[in-house]
Amino acid sequence: MSAPRTLKGAAENKKRASALRSNMTAPELVLWTRLRSQQMLSCKFRRQHGIGPYIVDFFCAEKKMVIEIDGESHGESDRISYDAERESYLRSLGLTVIRYTNHEVMKNVEGVLEDIAEKLKALSTSPGPSPPAGRRAGLQRRGM
């Protein structure tokens, strides 16, 4: 079953996302080397992934998590309102959005990774494996 169109990204952003993947910033590259190939709790991340009209830095579909790395321009007033609108849209799709600054990634990548791991664990959707059928029946007979 395919994802809703809003989670696939606008077709017109496909070339732009590809260009962004080819020209990642230093902080994005530092974080990507640690997220790629399911290194983070076996979760698959995509980089520069289109979702609706936006391109997010990193996206884990399994956990519905977006990670954004903010540079200097994100502190400017017009960019703050754009980011708020963008984040509101992403959250309306049921996505968790977490943000880190370039400085945080470059100076404390281990701390950023620990924070991401904690947030991924908190988003765990599976309650754990059920006991085998025979074991479950045995527990019920004993009143457990």
N, C-alpha and C positions, 0 to 999 in steps of 0.2 A: 504494500500500500504506500502511495507516495505522500509526502508531506504537503500540508496546505500551501498554496501559492505564497502566502505571506511569509512562510518560513524558508522559502526557496530563494527569495530575492528577486528584484526587478531585473528583467532581461537586459535592459540598457546598462546595468551596472556590471555586467559580466567582464567586459574588457577592462574597466577601471579596477575591479577586484584583482584581476590577473596582474595588472601593472603594479598595484600596491604590494602584492606578494613578491614581485621581482625587486621592489625597492623598499624593503622593510627598514624601519628606523632601527638604530642600535638597540634600544630597550626592547623593541618587539622581537628582534632577532635573539637577544639573550633569553627572553622568556620562551620563545618558540623552541629553542634547542632543548629546553627542559620539559616542554609539554608534548612535543611530537612523538610519534611512534608509541603512543599509549604508555608513556613513562609515568604519568600522574594517575595512580590508582587504577590503572588499566582503562582509563577513559580516553576516548578518541576526541581530539580537538582538531578543528579546522581553523586555518588562518585566513584573514581577510575574506570573511564569508558574508555573502549577501543575505539579508533578511528583510523582506519587503523592500522599501525604498532606501534602506541603509546598508552599509557595509561595516561589520563589526570586526574588531581586531582578532578575537579568538572566540570560537563557539563549540560547545560540547552539546550535541543534540540529545544524547542519552540522559544527561542531567539537566537539560534546558538551561545551561549557564552561558552567559556572555561575559567575557573579560575584555575590558577596555584599558588601554595604556594612554594616559593623557600627557600631552606635551605642554609647553609654555602657553600656547594659544588658548588652551581650555580655560584660562583664568580671565579672558577678556569678556566683557559684558554680553556682546552679541553671541559669542560661542557658548556662554553659560546657558542662555535661554534655548539655543539650538540643542545642546546636550540634554537639557531637561525634557524637551519635547521628544527627542529621540528615545531617551530612557523610558519615558512614559509609554511610548508606543511599544517598545520591546517588552515592558512589564505587562502591558495589556494582552500580550500573547502568552502570558504565563512563564516568561523567562526571568531568571535571576540575573541581575546585572551587577557586576563588581568592577570597581575602578581602582587603578593604581597610577601613580605619577611616574614619569620617566625616571625621576630621581630615586624613588623607592625601588624600582627594578634594578637600576644600575648600582645602587649603594647597598641594597639588602635583598638580593634575589632569593636567598634562602628563606628569609622571613615572609616574602611574598608567596613563595611556594608552599610554606607551611599554612599560610592563611587560605590559599586556594584549596589545599587538601582538606582543611577543616570544613570549609564551605561545601565541598563536594560530598564529604561524609554526611553532613547535615541534610543534603538533598537526596540521600539514599532513598530509593522508592521501594526496595524489596525488603520485606520483614524478615528475610532469612529462609532457609530451606525448611520445608515441612518434614516431620519424621516419616519414615517409610510407612506404607499402609498397614502392615502387620503390627508394627510398633504402636501406631496410633490406636488401633483396635485394642491392643493389650492394655494401653493406658486407660481407655474408657472402661474396660471390664473391671479394672482395679479401683475405679472411682477417682482417677487422677485427672 
